[in-house]
Amino acid sequence: MSPKSTGSELTDASQGRGRSPGRRAAGSSARVTVNLTARSTKALEEAVAATGDTQTDVINRALQVYAYLESAMAEGDRVYLENAERQERERLRFF
Protein backbone atom coordinates (compact mmCIF):
# COMPACT_ATOMS: atom_id res chain seq x y z
CA MET A 1 0.00 0.00 0.00
CA SER A 2 1.12 3.53 -0.58
CA PRO A 3 2.16 5.79 2.31
CA LYS A 4 -1.09 7.73 1.84
CA SER A 5 -3.24 4.64 2.46
CA THR A 6 -6.01 5.12 5.00
CA GLY A 7 -6.56 1.39 5.61
CA SER A 8 -4.46 -1.06 7.55
CA GLU A 9 -1.10 -2.07 6.20
CA LEU A 10 0.09 -5.66 6.45
CA THR A 11 3.81 -6.24 6.18
CA ASP A 12 4.73 -9.91 5.93
CA ALA A 13 7.95 -10.71 7.76
CA SER A 14 8.80 -13.21 5.03
CA GLN A 15 8.14 -10.93 2.04
CA GLY A 16 11.04 -10.54 -0.31
CA ARG A 17 12.35 -14.04 0.38
CA GLY A 18 10.69 -15.94 -2.45
CA ARG A 19 7.22 -16.07 -0.91
CA SER A 20 4.21 -14.41 -2.42
CA PRO A 21 2.77 -11.40 -0.57
CA GLY A 22 0.10 -12.24 2.01
CA ARG A 23 1.41 -15.75 2.67
CA ARG A 24 3.31 -16.41 5.86
CA ALA A 25 5.03 -19.43 7.28
CA ALA A 26 3.40 -20.94 10.36
CA GLY A 27 4.54 -19.14 13.49
CA SER A 28 5.72 -16.03 11.68
CA SER A 29 4.47 -12.62 12.67
CA ALA A 30 3.11 -9.66 10.75
CA ARG A 31 3.44 -5.95 11.35
CA VAL A 32 0.12 -4.16 10.94
CA THR A 33 -0.65 -0.46 11.08
CA VAL A 34 -4.22 0.44 12.04
CA ASN A 35 -6.10 3.66 12.65
CA LEU A 36 -8.03 3.37 15.91
CA THR A 37 -11.10 5.42 16.69
CA ALA A 38 -11.15 7.40 19.92
CA ARG A 39 -13.43 4.75 21.43
CA SER A 40 -11.07 1.93 20.43
CA THR A 41 -8.05 3.84 21.73
CA LYS A 42 -9.76 4.25 25.09
CA ALA A 43 -10.69 0.56 25.17
CA LEU A 44 -7.10 -0.40 24.39
CA GLU A 45 -5.78 1.85 27.16
CA GLU A 46 -8.31 0.39 29.62
CA ALA A 47 -7.40 -3.19 28.70
CA VAL A 48 -3.68 -2.48 29.06
CA ALA A 49 -4.26 -0.89 32.48
CA ALA A 50 -6.51 -3.73 33.64
CA THR A 51 -4.23 -6.57 32.53
CA GLY A 52 -0.74 -5.09 32.64
CA ASP A 53 -0.19 -6.58 29.19
CA THR A 54 1.39 -4.67 26.33
CA GLN A 55 -0.73 -3.06 23.62
CA THR A 56 0.49 -5.76 21.23
CA ASP A 57 -0.56 -8.56 23.59
CA VAL A 58 -3.99 -6.99 24.16
CA ILE A 59 -4.61 -6.54 20.43
CA ASN A 60 -3.44 -10.11 19.66
CA ARG A 61 -5.72 -11.56 22.33
CA ALA A 62 -8.66 -9.40 21.24
CA LEU A 63 -8.33 -10.58 17.64
CA GLN A 64 -8.17 -14.21 18.70
CA VAL A 65 -11.26 -13.88 20.90
CA TYR A 66 -13.13 -12.01 18.15
CA ALA A 67 -12.26 -14.67 15.56
CA TYR A 68 -13.36 -17.44 17.96
CA LEU A 69 -16.70 -15.75 18.71
CA GLU A 70 -17.39 -14.98 15.05
CA SER A 71 -16.65 -18.60 14.14
CA ALA A 72 -18.93 -19.94 16.87
CA MET A 73 -21.78 -17.63 15.84
CA ALA A 74 -21.29 -18.51 12.16
CA GLU A 75 -21.86 -22.15 13.15
CA GLY A 76 -25.14 -21.19 14.78
CA ASP A 77 -23.93 -20.98 18.36
CA ARG A 78 -25.17 -18.21 20.65
CA VAL A 79 -22.88 -16.35 23.03
CA TYR A 80 -24.12 -15.02 26.37
CA LEU A 81 -22.68 -12.92 29.16
CA GLU A 82 -23.99 -13.91 32.57
CA ASN A 83 -23.98 -11.74 35.68
CA ALA A 84 -22.99 -14.26 38.34
CA GLU A 85 -24.54 -12.32 41.21
CA ARG A 86 -27.94 -11.74 39.61
CA GLN A 87 -27.77 -14.82 37.37
CA GLU A 88 -29.01 -12.74 34.45
CA ARG A 89 -27.91 -13.54 30.92
CA GLU A 90 -27.51 -11.15 28.04
CA ARG A 91 -26.97 -12.39 24.50
CA LEU A 92 -23.92 -10.88 22.85
CA ARG A 93 -24.24 -9.61 19.31
CA PHE A 94 -21.66 -8.05 17.03
CA PHE A 95 -22.63 -5.35 14.58
C-alpha angles and dihedrals in degrees: 000000000000122000088252093059115130095198130075119290121220117201113189112216089216098049115124093031100094096284124116117249115270095027119105134183115248111276095020121126134227131214112225129185115205135177109228123204118233089257092052092046090054091048091050092050091049093049092049091050093046097048105027087227123135121261088252092053092048093049092046092050093045092053092049093050091046092050091048093050093045090050093049092049091046087058090054098262120140122222122212136185113214126201101221095204097050095026090225121149128210121191113233118226130181121214 
